[in-house]
Amino acid sequence: MKMIVAIIRPEKIEEVQQALAESDVYLMTVSDVRGCGRQKGFTETYRAQDNVMRLLPKLKLEIAVNDAFVEAAVEAIVRSARTGELGKVGDGKIFVLPMDDCIQIRTGETGAIAIGP
C-alpha cells in the first residue's frame, strides 16, 4: 500500500480527477494549501503599493492505493497536471510514501481490503 501526495495547480483538478478515474482510482482527499517553490510567487500592486505574494494557492491530493495502482495513478497525475507538452515551473510535485496500514472505520477492515480495488 502507498500514499500518493500530489501538489497541483488548482485549475488542473478536473483533468486530474478524470485521468485518475480512467485508471480506476476514485478515492482521494483534496485540500486547499499554499506553498512556494521555484515559482517564487508574484508581485501584486494594491492601492499603489507593491506586495510580493510568495505563498501561492495549490491543491494537495492524498490518495491511498494498493501497490498495483501506484504506477497508473502517478502517470495519470503527471499527464493531466502538466501544463502544455513540456510543463511549466509551478506544475507541482508528487510524493509516493509507504503506508503501514489502513483501517476502514465503518467495517473495521484493515490493510489492502480497507482501501478497496
C-alpha positions in Angstrom: 0.0 0.0 0.0 1.2 3.5 -0.8 0.1 7.0 0.0 0.4 9.3 -3.0 0.6 13.0 -2.1 0.3 15.4 -5.1 0.6 19.2 -5.1 -1.0 20.6 -8.2 -2.3 23.8 -9.7 -6.0 24.4 -8.7 -7.2 24.8 -12.3 -6.0 21.2 -13.1 -8.2 19.3 -10.6 -10.9 18.4 -13.1 -8.4 17.0 -15.6 -6.6 15.1 -12.8 -9.8 13.6 -11.4 -10.8 12.4 -14.9 -7.4 10.9 -15.6 -7.4 9.1 -12.3 -11.0 7.8 -12.9 -9.8 6.4 -16.2 -7.1 4.5 -14.2 -9.8 3.2 -11.8 -8.6 5.4 -9.0 -11.6 7.2 -7.5 -10.9 7.8 -3.8 -9.0 10.9 -2.7 -8.8 13.7 -0.2 -8.3 17.2 -1.6 -7.1 20.2 0.5 -6.6 23.9 -0.3 -3.0 24.7 0.5 -0.4 27.5 -0.1 3.2 27.0 -0.8 6.3 28.2 -2.6 8.9 26.6 -4.7 10.8 27.5 -7.9 7.9 29.6 -9.0 8.8 32.1 -6.2 5.4 33.9 -6.2 4.5 37.1 -7.9 4.2 40.9 -7.3 0.8 42.4 -7.0 0.0 46.1 -6.8 -2.8 47.1 -4.5 -3.5 50.8 -3.7 -0.3 51.9 -5.3 1.7 49.6 -3.1 3.6 46.5 -4.3 3.1 43.3 -2.4 5.1 40.2 -3.0 2.9 37.1 -2.8 5.3 34.2 -2.1 2.8 31.6 -1.0 0.8 30.6 -4.0 -2.6 28.7 -3.9 -2.3 25.0 -4.7 -4.3 21.8 -4.2 -3.0 18.9 -2.2 -4.3 15.4 -3.2 -3.9 12.5 -0.8 -4.6 9.2 -2.5 -4.2 5.8 -0.8 -3.7 3.0 -3.3 -2.8 -0.7 -3.4 0.6 -1.4 -4.9 -1.0 -2.5 -8.2 -2.4 1.0 -8.8 0.7 3.2 -7.9 2.3 3.4 -11.3 -1.0 4.1 -13.2 -2.1 6.7 -10.7 1.2 8.6 -10.8 1.3 8.5 -14.6 -2.3 9.8 -14.7 -1.4 12.7 -12.4 1.7 13.7 -14.3 -0.1 13.5 -17.7 -3.1 15.6 -16.6 -1.4 18.1 -14.2 1.4 19.1 -16.6 0.9 22.5 -18.3 1.5 22.1 -22.1 3.6 19.5 -23.6 6.8 20.2 -21.6 5.3 21.6 -18.4 6.0 24.8 -16.6 7.5 25.8 -13.3 4.8 25.5 -10.7 3.0 22.5 -12.1 3.6 20.7 -8.8 5.2 17.6 -7.2 4.2 14.0 -6.4 5.4 12.1 -3.4 4.9 8.4 -3.0 5.1 7.2 0.6 4.9 3.8 2.1 1.8 3.2 4.1 1.8 0.7 7.0 -1.9 0.1 7.5 -5.3 1.4 6.6 -8.5 0.9 8.7 -12.0 1.4 7.4 -13.9 2.9 10.4 -17.3 1.7 9.3 -16.4 -2.0 8.9 -13.2 -2.4 10.8 -11.5 -3.9 7.7 -7.7 -3.4 7.6 -4.9 -3.4 5.1 -5.4 -3.5 1.3 -9.1 -4.6 1.7 -9.9 -1.3 3.5 -8.6 0.7 0.6 -10.7 -1.1 -1.9 -10.0 -2.1 -5.5 
